[in-house]
């Protein structure tokens, strides 16, 4: 079961580059409540993350029983997340897994400039994220 606290998904073109930001509501990308991964194919960036009182957005992958799983939390500086199931790979290379990639900006930000962080020599930028297993 996959939960992604995002209000927006980024529609991409055939090269995987974002072409539009769209609300998740009413789409197959609305993962704000737990959804079975099943045959779902994802190579999808998400944005507008809902955060808890600690400022963290939590992507949760849980066993259907709900008794154990893994959380990937996105804190300071991680405003986007990419979900990838590997199902877009050629036959023989596909896998049954979910990759969760915390990101500071959307794909193609070097070209678009969207949320791109530029640092001068000596400057710093902090990004905080982590992985937390839970349950049995």
C-alpha positions in Angstrom: 0.0 0.0 0.0 1.4 3.3 -1.1 0.6 6.7 0.4 2.0 10.0 -1.1 1.0 13.2 0.6 1.0 15.3 -2.6 -1.6 17.6 -4.0 0.0 17.9 -7.4 1.6 15.6 -9.9 3.7 16.7 -12.9 2.5 15.4 -16.2 5.5 14.5 -18.4 6.2 14.0 -22.1 7.6 10.9 -23.8 11.1 11.9 -22.5 10.0 12.2 -18.9 10.2 16.0 -18.9 7.5 17.9 -17.0 5.0 19.7 -19.2 2.2 20.6 -16.7 1.5 20.5 -13.0 -2.0 19.1 -12.4 -4.0 18.4 -9.2 -4.0 14.8 -8.1 -7.7 14.9 -7.0 -9.8 12.6 -9.1 -6.8 11.1 -10.9 -4.9 7.7 -10.6 -2.2 9.8 -9.1 -4.2 10.7 -6.0 -2.3 8.6 -3.4 -3.1 10.8 -0.4 -4.9 7.7 1.1 -3.3 4.3 1.0 -3.6 2.6 -2.5 -2.4 -0.8 -3.6 0.7 -0.6 -5.8 -0.5 -3.7 -7.8 -0.1 -3.1 -11.5 0.3 0.7 -11.0 3.0 2.1 -13.3 4.8 5.1 -11.9 7.6 7.3 -13.2 6.0 10.4 -11.8 7.1 13.5 -10.0 4.9 15.0 -7.3 4.8 18.4 -5.6 2.8 20.5 -3.1 3.5 18.1 -0.3 1.3 18.1 2.8 3.5 18.2 5.9 3.1 17.2 9.5 3.7 19.4 12.5 7.4 18.6 12.3 7.5 19.9 8.8 7.9 16.5 7.2 6.0 15.0 4.3 5.9 11.2 4.6 5.7 8.7 1.7 4.6 5.4 3.1 5.0 1.9 1.7 3.1 -0.5 3.9 2.2 -4.2 3.9 -1.5 -4.7 3.1 -2.1 -5.8 6.7 -0.9 -2.3 7.8 1.3 -4.0 10.5 4.7 -3.0 8.9 6.3 -0.9 6.3 8.8 1.8 5.5 8.4 5.6 5.5 10.5 8.0 3.5 10.2 11.4 5.1 11.0 14.6 3.3 12.1 17.5 5.5 13.7 20.9 4.9 14.6 21.5 1.2 12.9 18.4 -0.2 9.8 19.9 -1.9 9.4 17.3 -4.6 9.4 13.6 -4.8 9.7 11.2 -7.7 8.1 7.7 -7.6 9.3 5.0 -9.9 8.1 1.4 -10.2 10.5 0.3 -12.9 7.6 -1.0 -15.0 8.7 1.4 -17.9 11.9 -0.6 -18.3 12.3 -3.1 -21.2 11.1 -6.7 -20.5 13.7 -8.6 -18.6 14.9 -5.5 -16.7 11.6 -4.7 -15.0 11.4 -5.2 -11.2 8.7 -5.3 -8.6 9.8 -2.4 -6.4 9.0 1.2 -5.7 11.8 3.8 -5.7 11.1 7.0 -3.7 13.4 9.9 -4.6 13.3 13.1 -2.5 14.2 16.1 -4.7 14.9 19.8 -4.2 13.4 20.6 -7.6 11.4 18.9 -10.4 13.0 17.1 -13.2 14.5 19.3 -15.9 15.1 22.2 -13.5 18.5 23.0 -15.0 16.7 24.0 -18.2 13.4 25.3 -16.7 14.8 27.0 -13.6 11.8 25.8 -11.6 12.8 25.7 -7.9 16.4 25.5 -8.9 18.9 26.2 -6.1 22.0 28.1 -7.2 24.9 28.4 -4.8 27.8 30.8 -5.0 31.2 29.6 -3.8 31.0 29.1 0.0 27.2 29.1 0.2 25.3 26.1 1.6 21.9 24.5 1.1 20.4 22.0 3.4 18.2 19.1 2.5 16.9 16.7 5.1 15.2 13.4 4.4 15.4 9.9 5.9 14.1 6.3 5.8 12.2 4.8 8.8 11.1 1.2 8.9 8.2 0.5 11.3 6.1 -2.4 12.6 6.9 -6.0 13.3 
